Structure formats: C-alpha cells, structure tokens
Amino acid sequence: MIINLLSDTITKPTSKMLETMMNAKVGDDVFGSDPTVNKLQKKVATLFGMEDALFFPSGTMANQVAINLHTQAGEQLICDKWAHVYNYEGGGVAVNSGVSCFLIDGDRGMFTAKQVENVIQGRKDIHLAPTTLVTIENTTNKGGGACWDLSEIKKIKQVCKKKDIAFHLDGARLFNALVAKKETPKQYGEQFDTISICLSKGLGAPIGSLLLGTKKNIEKALRIRKRFGGGMRQVGYLAAAGIYALDNHIERLAEDHEKAKNIGKTLKNLPFVKNVEPIETNIVIFNLIETVDDFDFIHKLKEKNVLITSMGSGKLRMVTHLDFTNEMLVKLIEMLKMLKF
C-alpha cells in the first residue's frame, strides 16, 4: 500500500466518474458546440451567481488569463509573498503580461485591506508601475490551507472599488474553504471581478479549472485563452468529470479536513516534530527539530511507502484527499508513532 500525500492532485477518477465521462455528449469546443462543457460553464456561473464561465486545462492558465485580462504591460498587481501566481506559475505574470508584482508580507498567505491600501500605486507618478489588480488565494497553499476571513475580503473589495482596481480570486481550493467556513459560492461571486476554481484538487476530477466573471470579461478571456494555446476540441469528456465532482464531491471535503486534523494531532505529540501549523482544511504543514534532516525524514517515509513533500525553508507538507482512506490514515498514524531519530 502506497500512501501518497504529495498533493490532492494525485487522485484518480472514481468508477462512477469514469462512467459519466465515457457517456458524455461532446462536440468541438473551439466552435462553442460541446454541450457538456457548455453545461459545466453555465452550472458553475450559476453556482457563484456570476454571468459566465470558461473552462481551462489548468488553474495556472486560468489565473494567467485573468491577469492578462485585467492588466496591461508595465502595470503592477498586488499579491501575498506566498501567492501561487507569483511563486508557482513559471514567471507567467512577467512573461505573459509584462506585469510586476508587489508582494505583501502577510500572515500565512493572507493580508488586510489596510495593507493593500498602503501600497497601491497611482498613475500620476511616471516612475512607478500603476496598480491595476489585487489577487488573493483561498485557501492559501503555502499558508497550510488557511481560509480567508470573508469580512476582510469585503474590505479589500471596497478598497479596490474606490481605487478602480480589479480584484481576482485564485480559488484553486476554494471549495475546501467554503466547506470549512460554511460559506456559499455566491458570497464569493459578489466580491470578485474574476474567480478561478480548480476541479482536479479536492474535488477529484482528472483535469480542469474554470474562470468566472462578467460576460464581457469571459469574451475577452476566450480570446486570450486561444492566444495562450488553450483551445480544446471534444473537451466534454473532461467537463463531465467536473460536473460529477461538483454534484458528488463537495460535502465530502469535510472528511479530508478531519483526517488532516488527526494527522496534525499525532505530529504534535512526536518528539522529532518542532511545530505544526494551524490546520483548517486538508493541508498539514510542519517543521522538524534541528537535529533531524528534512530530506532524511522524507526518504525514511518513502522507504515505508509514504510520500510527502518539502515546501522549502524547513516546511514539510502532507495533503489529504479523496484517495486517502481511513485505513491509510490508521496505518500512517501507527507508522509515525514508531519512527525513531
């Protein structure tokens, strides 16, 4: 038995999801004639109370299209120093859009409206790149699956509205936050100009993300997606998996959260663990004591068929997911308790 906790992206489609995919009605999406992807896009837009949505092969492409949509070369976006759009999208902000990033030193990947207001750059000073976009990530990846406070998001929205700045949400794990905080998609749809959501993480689809926004913005996004090479043909087979995931895999995210908290409780009581960061959703981040080497620890777990990852700076990560069973949880906890250093 291999216990793979590298990410929630490693899941395989369930048998029922595969059956749904194989029975999907498809067409050519470049011509707008794939009925299943059209159904998915309408379903998600309605879910969030937004006007339209567009399917993407990856969350990175959805985010990069959103950035290109809201900015022009030479401008600036504001994000947290740990933001996915800055750290893990291959420098796409600079390469694809010619935009610079102002990095806020937030708390576990989250910042305040006041911090945003303090660093916005206007258009009058020709020496400075004007701020035209604020982007946040919920849940925060490097922040250990932390969930934003909706009241703070509303305050940031007001700052953006006052300054005529676009507001984008990288919602790769947004459904984890919605379940954990008992919030609704429409509460988020009211706050952002665009939202990207991922279907291939906690929801268990094999691939796919969507970008949501106004009809005007999604029309522009469609052209940018084409330019980025994101046009797809019979993509309904993948969209069918997304529809199935949305219908069947949202509420079960609470099980992943509970498993993560159980792992965290075990880690806190181990003599070789220095600290465990707060656990709100399905990501567990922890540090080892100074006498235990991170990569030796990872290797020792790998020898026992347990896979975890390093996030750098001494942080180790485990991510629970659809394919991480109760049996695996019991075995993992027993194995951790038996480790010696």
C-alpha positions as CSV (number, residue, x, y, z in Angstrom):
1,M,0.0,0.0,0.0
2,I,1.4,3.4,-1.1
3,I,0.2,6.4,1.0
4,N,0.6,9.3,-1.3
5,L,0.2,12.7,0.5
6,L,2.2,14.8,-2.0
7,S,-0.9,16.7,-3.1
8,D,-4.6,16.4,-3.6
9,T,-3.9,16.5,-7.4
10,I,-2.8,12.8,-7.4
11,T,-6.4,11.4,-7.2
12,K,-7.8,9.0,-9.8
13,P,-11.4,9.4,-11.1
14,T,-13.9,7.1,-9.3
15,S,-15.6,4.4,-11.3
16,K,-18.8,6.4,-11.4
17,M,-17.0,9.5,-12.6
18,L,-15.3,7.5,-15.4
19,E,-18.7,6.1,-16.4
20,T,-20.1,9.6,-16.6
21,M,-17.1,10.7,-18.7
22,M,-17.5,7.9,-21.1
23,N,-21.2,8.7,-21.6
24,A,-20.7,12.4,-22.2
25,K,-22.1,14.1,-25.2
26,V,-19.4,16.1,-26.9
27,G,-18.7,18.5,-29.8
28,D,-16.0,20.9,-30.8
29,D,-15.5,23.4,-28.1
30,V,-13.5,25.8,-30.3
31,F,-16.7,26.3,-32.2
32,G,-18.6,26.5,-28.9
33,S,-20.5,23.3,-29.8
34,D,-19.5,20.9,-27.0
35,P,-22.8,20.6,-25.0
36,T,-21.2,19.2,-21.9
37,V,-18.6,21.9,-21.4
38,N,-21.3,24.5,-22.1
39,K,-23.4,22.8,-19.4
40,L,-20.5,22.9,-16.9
41,Q,-19.7,26.5,-17.6
42,K,-23.3,27.5,-17.1
43,K,-23.6,25.4,-14.0
44,V,-20.6,27.0,-12.3
45,A,-21.5,30.5,-13.3
46,T,-25.0,30.0,-11.8
47,L,-23.5,28.4,-8.7
48,F,-21.4,31.5,-8.0
49,G,-24.1,34.0,-9.2
50,M,-21.8,35.3,-11.9
51,E,-22.6,35.9,-15.5
52,D,-20.4,33.5,-17.3
53,A,-17.5,30.9,-17.0
54,L,-14.8,29.4,-19.2
55,F,-13.2,26.0,-19.0
56,F,-9.4,25.7,-18.8
57,P,-6.9,22.8,-18.8
58,S,-5.2,24.2,-15.7
59,G,-5.6,26.6,-12.9
60,T,-2.3,28.3,-13.9
61,M,-3.7,29.1,-17.3
62,A,-7.0,30.4,-15.8
63,N,-5.0,32.7,-13.4
64,Q,-2.7,33.9,-16.1
65,V,-5.6,34.7,-18.5
66,A,-7.2,36.6,-15.6
67,I,-4.1,38.6,-15.0
68,N,-3.7,39.4,-18.8
69,L,-7.4,40.3,-18.9
70,H,-7.2,42.9,-16.1
71,T,-3.7,44.4,-16.7
72,Q,-1.5,45.9,-19.4
73,A,2.3,45.6,-19.8
74,G,4.1,47.9,-17.4
75,E,1.4,47.8,-14.7
76,Q,1.5,46.1,-11.3
77,L,-0.5,43.6,-9.3
78,I,-0.6,43.2,-5.6
79,C,-0.4,39.7,-4.0
80,D,1.0,38.0,-1.0
81,K,4.6,36.9,-1.0
82,W,3.5,33.3,-0.9
83,A,0.9,33.6,-3.7
84,H,0.7,30.8,-6.2
85,V,0.5,33.4,-9.1
86,Y,3.9,34.7,-8.1
87,N,5.8,31.6,-6.8
88,Y,4.5,28.6,-8.8
89,E,3.3,29.8,-12.3
90,G,6.7,29.9,-14.1
91,G,7.1,33.7,-14.0
92,G,4.0,33.9,-16.1
93,V,3.0,37.3,-14.7
94,A,6.1,38.8,-16.2
95,V,6.3,36.7,-19.4
96,N,2.7,36.6,-20.4
97,S,1.5,40.0,-19.3
98,G,4.6,42.2,-18.7
99,V,3.4,42.9,-15.2
100,S,5.3,43.3,-12.0
101,C,4.2,42.1,-8.6
102,F,4.2,44.0,-5.3
103,L,4.5,41.4,-2.6
104,I,2.7,41.9,0.7
105,D,4.2,40.3,3.8
106,G,1.0,38.7,5.0
107,D,0.0,36.2,7.7
108,R,0.0,32.6,6.3
109,G,-0.6,33.9,2.8
110,M,-3.3,36.4,3.8
111,F,-3.2,40.2,4.2
112,T,-5.5,43.1,5.2
113,A,-7.3,45.8,3.3
114,K,-5.2,48.3,5.2
115,Q,-2.0,46.7,3.8
116,V,-3.4,46.9,0.3
117,E,-4.4,50.5,0.7
118,N,-0.9,51.4,1.9
119,V,0.9,50.0,-1.1
120,I,-1.4,50.9,-4.1
121,Q,0.5,53.0,-6.7
122,G,-1.4,55.5,-8.7
123,R,-0.9,56.6,-12.3
124,K,0.4,60.1,-11.7
125,D,4.0,59.3,-10.9
126,I,5.6,58.2,-14.1
127,H,8.4,56.4,-12.2
128,L,6.1,53.9,-10.7
129,A,4.1,51.0,-12.1
130,P,0.4,51.7,-11.5
131,T,-1.5,49.1,-9.5
132,T,-4.4,47.7,-11.6
133,L,-5.1,44.3,-9.9
134,V,-5.2,42.7,-6.5
135,T,-5.2,39.0,-6.4
136,I,-5.7,36.7,-3.4
137,E,-5.6,32.9,-2.9
138,N,-8.1,30.9,-0.9
139,T,-7.2,28.5,0.6
140,T,-3.6,29.5,0.8
141,N,-1.2,26.7,-0.3
142,K,2.0,27.8,1.4
143,G,-0.2,29.0,4.3
144,G,-1.2,25.4,5.1
145,G,-4.7,25.5,3.7
146,A,-5.6,28.6,5.6
147,C,-9.0,30.2,4.9
148,W,-9.5,33.9,4.4
149,D,-12.0,35.9,6.6
150,L,-14.8,36.9,4.3
151,S,-15.2,40.2,6.2
152,E,-11.7,41.1,5.3
153,I,-12.2,40.2,1.6
154,K,-15.2,42.6,1.6
155,K,-13.0,45.3,2.9
156,I,-10.4,44.7,0.2
157,K,-13.2,44.8,-2.3
158,Q,-14.2,48.2,-1.2
159,V,-10.6,49.4,-1.5
160,C,-10.4,48.1,-5.0
161,K,-13.7,49.6,-5.9
162,K,-12.6,53.0,-4.6
163,K,-9.3,52.9,-6.4
164,D,-10.8,51.4,-9.7
165,I,-8.7,48.3,-9.3
166,A,-9.7,44.8,-10.5
167,F,-10.0,42.0,-7.8
168,H,-9.2,38.4,-8.7
169,L,-9.5,35.2,-6.6
170,D,-7.2,32.3,-7.2
171,G,-9.7,29.8,-5.8
172,A,-7.8,26.6,-6.5
173,R,-9.0,25.1,-3.2
174,L,-12.0,27.5,-2.7
175,F,-14.4,24.6,-2.1
176,N,-12.3,23.5,0.8
177,A,-12.7,27.0,2.3
178,L,-16.4,27.1,1.6
179,V,-16.9,23.7,3.4
180,A,-14.7,24.6,6.3
181,K,-16.2,28.1,6.9
182,K,-19.8,27.0,6.0
183,E,-19.9,29.8,3.4
184,T,-21.6,29.8,-0.1
185,P,-20.2,30.3,-3.6
186,K,-22.5,33.3,-4.2
187,Q,-20.9,35.1,-1.2
188,Y,-17.7,35.0,-3.2
189,G,-19.2,35.7,-6.5
190,E,-20.4,39.0,-5.1
191,Q,-16.9,40.1,-4.2
192,F,-14.6,39.5,-7.2
193,D,-14.3,40.6,-10.8
194,T,-13.0,37.1,-11.7
195,I,-12.6,33.8,-9.9
196,S,-10.6,30.8,-10.9
197,I,-11.7,27.4,-9.4
198,C,-10.0,24.0,-9.8
199,L,-11.8,20.7,-10.3
200,S,-8.7,18.5,-10.1
201,K,-7.7,19.0,-6.5
202,G,-10.1,18.2,-3.6
203,L,-13.0,17.6,-6.0
204,G,-11.2,14.7,-7.6
205,A,-11.6,15.4,-11.3
206,P,-8.7,14.3,-13.5
207,I,-8.1,17.8,-15.0
208,G,-9.7,21.2,-15.4
209,S,-10.3,24.6,-14.0
210,L,-12.8,27.4,-14.7
211,L,-12.6,31.2,-14.8
212,L,-15.7,33.1,-13.8
213,G,-16.7,36.7,-14.5
214,T,-18.9,39.0,-16.4
215,K,-19.9,38.1,-20.0
216,K,-17.7,40.9,-21.3
217,N,-14.7,39.6,-19.4
218,I,-15.2,36.0,-20.3
219,E,-15.5,37.0,-24.0
220,K,-12.1,38.7,-23.7
221,A,-10.8,35.6,-21.7
222,L,-11.8,33.3,-24.6
223,R,-9.6,35.3,-27.0
224,I,-6.7,35.3,-24.5
225,R,-7.1,31.5,-23.9
226,K,-6.8,31.0,-27.6
227,R,-3.7,33.1,-27.8
228,F,-2.2,31.1,-24.9
229,G,-2.9,27.8,-26.8
230,G,-5.9,26.8,-24.6
231,G,-8.4,26.0,-27.3
232,M,-9.8,22.5,-26.9
233,R,-12.0,20.2,-29.0
234,Q,-14.1,17.3,-27.5
235,V,-13.4,18.6,-24.0
236,G,-16.8,17.5,-22.8
237,Y,-15.3,14.2,-21.6
238,L,-13.3,16.2,-19.1
239,A,-16.2,18.6,-18.4
240,A,-18.4,15.6,-17.5
241,A,-15.9,14.7,-14.7
242,G,-16.2,18.3,-13.4
243,I,-20.0,18.2,-13.3
244,Y,-19.9,14.8,-11.5
245,A,-17.3,16.2,-9.0
246,L,-19.5,19.3,-8.3
247,D,-22.5,17.1,-7.8
248,N,-20.9,14.5,-5.6
249,H,-17.6,15.6,-4.1
250,I,-18.0,18.9,-2.4
251,E,-19.5,18.0,1.0
252,R,-17.1,15.1,1.4
253,L,-14.2,17.6,1.6
254,A,-15.0,17.7,5.4
255,E,-13.7,14.2,5.6
256,D,-10.3,15.3,4.2
257,H,-10.2,18.1,6.7
258,E,-10.9,15.8,9.7
259,K,-8.2,13.4,8.5
260,A,-5.7,16.3,8.3
261,K,-6.5,17.4,11.8
262,N,-6.0,13.8,13.1
263,I,-2.6,13.7,11.4
264,G,-1.8,17.1,13.0
265,K,-2.7,15.9,16.5
266,T,-0.3,12.9,16.1
267,L,2.5,15.1,14.8
268,K,2.3,17.5,17.7
269,N,3.0,14.7,20.1
270,L,6.1,13.3,18.3
271,P,9.5,14.2,19.9
272,F,11.1,15.0,16.5
273,V,8.4,17.5,15.4
274,K,9.2,21.1,16.3
275,N,5.8,22.6,15.4
276,V,2.6,22.0,13.4
277,E,1.0,25.0,11.7
278,P,-2.8,25.5,12.3
279,I,-4.9,23.1,10.3
280,E,-8.2,24.4,8.8
281,T,-8.6,22.3,5.7
282,N,-6.7,19.4,4.0
283,I,-3.1,20.7,4.2
284,V,-0.7,19.8,7.0
285,I,2.5,21.8,7.3
286,F,5.0,21.0,10.0
287,N,8.7,21.5,10.9
288,L,11.2,19.1,12.4
289,I,13.6,19.7,15.2
290,E,17.0,21.0,14.2
291,T,18.8,17.6,14.7
292,V,16.5,15.8,12.1
293,D,17.3,16.5,8.5
294,D,14.2,17.2,6.4
295,F,15.2,15.1,3.4
296,D,16.3,12.2,5.5
297,F,12.9,12.2,7.1
298,I,11.2,12.3,3.6
299,H,13.4,9.4,2.5
300,K,12.7,7.3,5.6
301,L,8.9,7.8,4.9
302,K,9.4,6.9,1.3
303,E,11.0,3.6,2.3
304,K,7.8,2.9,4.2
305,N,5.7,3.8,1.1
306,V,4.6,7.1,2.4
307,L,5.1,10.1,0.1
308,I,5.2,13.7,1.3
309,T,6.8,16.8,0.0
310,S,9.1,19.7,1.1
311,M,8.0,23.3,0.6
312,G,11.4,24.7,1.4
313,S,12.5,26.7,4.4
314,G,12.2,23.6,6.6
315,K,8.5,23.2,5.9
316,L,7.2,19.7,5.2
317,R,3.7,19.1,3.8
318,M,1.0,16.4,3.8
319,V,-2.2,16.8,1.8
320,T,-5.3,14.6,2.4
321,H,-7.6,13.8,-0.5
322,L,-10.3,11.6,-2.0
323,D,-8.0,8.6,-2.4
324,F,-6.6,8.8,1.2
325,T,-8.7,6.2,3.0
326,N,-9.4,5.7,6.7
327,E,-7.3,2.5,6.5
328,M,-4.4,4.6,5.2
329,L,-4.9,7.1,8.0
330,V,-4.7,4.5,10.7
331,K,-1.6,3.0,9.1
332,L,0.1,6.4,8.7
333,I,-0.5,7.3,12.4
334,E,0.8,4.0,13.6
335,M,3.9,4.3,11.4
336,L,4.6,7.9,12.6
337,K,4.4,6.9,16.2
338,M,7.0,4.1,15.6
339,L,9.6,6.4,13.9
340,K,12.9,6.9,15.7
341,F,15.5,9.6,15.3
